[in-house]
Amino acid sequence: MLALSRKKNEALVINNNIEITVLEIKGEQVKLGISAPKEVPIYRKEVYVQIQEANQEAVNLDGLEVLKNLLG
């Protein structure tokens, strides 16, 4: 992991087309602004994990249903 220090209004550029800017710092909370192409999905990590878990659960359920149908 790359760890960088940034101050308010300073930014990072990723892959020439994603910019992350520090908008505000209040105590232990940092507000970030992200500029990226519309086709680049951006999620908070906890939401991303929930989506991945739901997708995996759906795959597992579909697989069980197919197996039940095959076994009759």
Secondary structure, DSSP 4 states (H G I P E B T S, - for coil): -------TT-EEEETTTEEEEEEEEETTEEEEEEE--TTS----HHHHHHHHHHHHHHHHHHHHHHHHHHH-
